[in-house]
Amino acid sequence: MSENSVQPVTESMGENRKETSAEPKPRKQIRVVGAAIVRDGKVMCAQRGGGKQLSGKWEFPGGKIEPHETPREALHREIEEELLCEVEIGDEVCTDSYDYDFGTVTLTVFICHLLSGEPRRTEHQEFRWLDPADMPTLDWAPADHKAVSMISAMCFERR
């Protein structure tokens, strides 16, 4: 071997190994659901609580889909746990994915209507009931942007 050759072997703790290009680690996939809860023509927007990833960002309340659940089952469970109320789950708005540094979040959002109870803050720092057209004024979590854009163009009847 000449002096100017590059050797494809490195010394590491006394053993020789070939250098290989590092393959990227598969991204963590996180499937979640969100509820666009409508009341009197307005949509409930929830601000994430402190001490969490994306703290202070706005989102549709909901959470992770467990392996044994459908998106609708997960949303029903999450709203009961997180908001302490019950909703009727209506039409699916959209499903969209966003690559965060902690993994890829795939969010499915549904239009929902309150059946019983009043939403209570157990995990969020604030709720706002906004006209759909005003929703884009908030600082939304990136995974929610597509749904916000679609819902902000909708008009809901007052019940």
C-alpha positions as a printed NumPy array, in Angstrom:
array([[  0.   ,   0.   ,   0.   ],
       [  1.358,   3.444,  -0.823],
       [  1.73 ,   6.19 ,   1.754],
       [ -1.111,   8.228,   0.222],
       [ -3.726,   5.441,   0.251],
       [ -6.783,   5.667,   2.49 ],
       [ -7.279,   2.611,   4.621],
       [-10.915,   1.472,   5.055],
       [-10.18 ,  -0.045,   8.468],
       [-10.08 ,   1.763,  11.814],
       [ -8.707,   0.684,  15.157],
       [-11.325,   0.594,  17.86 ],
       [-10.674,  -0.969,  21.244],
       [ -8.125,  -3.368,  19.831],
       [-10.298,  -4.74 ,  17.023],
       [-10.339,  -3.927,  13.338],
       [-13.652,  -3.032,  11.698],
       [-14.646,  -1.554,   8.371],
       [-16.128,   1.91 ,   8.345],
       [-19.645,   1.875,   7.021],
       [-21.996,   4.714,   6.409],
       [-24.393,   4.974,   9.313],
       [-27.928,   4.114,   8.283],
       [-30.506,   6.479,   9.715],
       [-32.402,   5.146,  12.687],
       [-36.091,   4.597,  11.856],
       [-38.202,   7.502,  13.109],
       [-40.637,   6.869,  15.924],
       [-44.2  ,   6.824,  14.523],
       [-46.834,   8.376,  16.791],
       [-50.504,   8.047,  15.764],
       [-52.793,  10.579,  17.447],
       [-56.334,  11.934,  17.182],
       [-57.763,  15.373,  17.808],
       [-61.262,  16.728,  18.427],
       [-62.45 ,  19.947,  16.81 ],
       [-65.267,  20.434,  19.311],
       [-67.989,  22.743,  17.989],
       [-70.483,  24.63 ,  20.167],
       [-72.682,  27.548,  19.118],
       [-70.809,  27.877,  15.831],
       [-67.404,  28.171,  17.56 ],
       [-64.521,  25.692,  17.775],
       [-62.694,  24.869,  20.997],
       [-58.936,  25.449,  20.794],
       [-56.667,  24.138,  23.573],
       [-53.258,  25.481,  24.605],
       [-50.743,  22.836,  25.68 ],
       [-49.673,  22.986,  29.309],
       [-46.204,  23.815,  30.573],
       [-43.522,  21.179,  30.981],
       [-44.589,  19.251,  27.869],
       [-43.186,  19.071,  24.372],
       [-44.676,  21.913,  22.318],
       [-45.662,  23.714,  25.531],
       [-47.731,  26.821,  24.814],
       [-48.718,  25.722,  21.297],
       [-52.396,  25.383,  20.426],
       [-53.935,  22.047,  19.458],
       [-57.115,  20.081,  19.141],
       [-57.539,  18.056,  22.354],
       [-57.031,  14.324,  22.014],
       [-54.102,  11.956,  22.27 ],
       [-52.377,   8.766,  21.224],
       [-54.145,   5.887,  19.546],
       [-53.459,   2.661,  21.434],
       [-52.624,  -0.438,  19.324],
       [-56.025,  -2.065,  19.992],
       [-58.091,   1.085,  19.231],
       [-59.633,   2.656,  16.176],
       [-59.112,   6.43 ,  15.861],
       [-62.718,   7.065,  16.951],
       [-62.387,   4.804,  20.007],
       [-59.156,   6.543,  20.983],
       [-60.718,   9.982,  20.621],
       [-63.739,   9.043,  22.728],
       [-61.433,   7.722,  25.491],
       [-59.028,  10.671,  25.32 ],
       [-61.773,  13.299,  25.548],
       [-63.335,  11.564,  28.564],
       [-59.897,  11.363,  30.275],
       [-58.53 ,  14.751,  29.248],
       [-61.604,  17.01 ,  29.26 ],
       [-63.922,  15.042,  31.588],
       [-66.841,  15.316,  29.169],
       [-68.449,  13.294,  26.395],
       [-68.582,  14.166,  22.717],
       [-70.355,  12.919,  19.612],
       [-67.67 ,  12.188,  17.031],
       [-68.715,  13.373,  13.586],
       [-66.951,  13.645,  10.258],
       [-63.216,  13.183,   9.792],
       [-61.611,  16.453,   8.718],
       [-58.21 ,  15.141,   7.61 ],
       [-55.145,  13.095,   8.469],
       [-51.728,  14.727,   8.219],
       [-48.189,  13.919,   9.36 ],
       [-45.406,  16.128,  10.678],
       [-41.766,  15.218,  11.39 ],
       [-40.803,  16.569,  14.822],
       [-37.362,  16.006,  16.358],
       [-38.889,  13.347,  18.67 ],
       [-40.664,  11.413,  15.867],
       [-43.304,  11.577,  13.164],
       [-46.765,  12.486,  14.405],
       [-49.724,  11.415,  12.261],
       [-52.8  ,  13.332,  13.394],
       [-56.399,  12.575,  12.434],
       [-58.893,  15.308,  13.353],
       [-62.666,  14.869,  13.672],
       [-65.486,  17.385,  14.041],
       [-67.146,  16.738,  17.42 ],
       [-70.135,  18.063,  19.361],
       [-70.586,  18.097,  23.146],
       [-73.036,  15.48 ,  24.426],
       [-72.636,  15.924,  28.159],
       [-70.507,  17.852,  30.601],
       [-68.426,  20.988,  30.171],
       [-64.787,  20.598,  29.031],
       [-62.43 ,  20.995,  32.   ],
       [-58.722,  21.731,  31.91 ],
       [-56.729,  18.787,  33.238],
       [-53.732,  19.018,  30.872],
       [-54.163,  22.324,  29.014],
       [-53.418,  25.802,  30.299],
       [-56.203,  27.549,  28.375],
       [-59.25 ,  26.945,  26.191],
       [-60.64 ,  29.424,  23.68 ],
       [-63.884,  29.135,  21.72 ],
       [-63.203,  30.831,  18.383],
       [-65.058,  31.477,  15.173],
       [-63.458,  29.156,  12.619],
       [-62.094,  32.076,  10.58 ],
       [-60.158,  33.335,  13.649],
       [-58.406,  30.029,  14.385],
       [-55.284,  30.749,  12.268],
       [-54.428,  33.696,  14.559],
       [-53.212,  31.252,  17.249],
       [-49.739,  29.629,  17.354],
       [-50.723,  26.048,  16.454],
       [-48.595,  22.917,  16.777],
       [-47.296,  22.088,  13.277],
       [-49.194,  18.778,  13.033],
       [-52.482,  20.713,  13.416],
       [-51.871,  23.249,  10.621],
       [-53.672,  21.376,   7.814],
       [-56.775,  20.749,   9.943],
       [-56.804,  24.381,  11.15 ],
       [-56.628,  25.577,   7.554],
       [-59.521,  23.338,   6.524],
       [-61.732,  24.04 ,   9.569],
       [-61.137,  27.798,   9.381],
       [-62.925,  27.78 ,   6.006],
       [-65.987,  25.978,   7.437],
       [-69.173,  27.466,   8.802],
       [-70.977,  25.709,  11.654],
       [-74.62 ,  26.105,  12.599],
       [-75.405,  27.265,  16.076],
       [-77.061,  24.447,  18.025]])
